[in-house]
């Protein structure tokens, strides 16, 4: 959903609707609750991307956020949004899922990069009292 919004310039609500029919036989069949949660995450991530990019910019001191690989940037934004906006999800689960998605879609180097960035962001969020272990 976020990729369609970022690259295809599709409104996130439209990308969420398109996700239901995209992918054909390879599509992941989500139940309604999971589909709604995914759409909520995508919408919240997109709406708060400037604030999320602030966290990422601090954690990637030698990299400009806009220069990150698109998939990596979107995964990082998504994970940081979920850490902040959905405290019911354990932080370790959010970070592990982001690492696995990076590994699947970008490779092992990206997985290590995502791990390092999210570790830094998590420490900052914890210091600010926005997340707990």
Buried (B, 14 or more C-beta within 10 A) or exposed (E): BBBBBBEEEBEBBEBBBBBEEEEEEEEEEBEEEEBEBBBBBBBBBBEBBEEBBEBBEEBBEEBEBEEBBEBBBBBBBBBBBBBBBEEEBEBEEBBBBBBEBBBEBBBEEBBEBBBEBBEBBBEBBBEEEBBEE
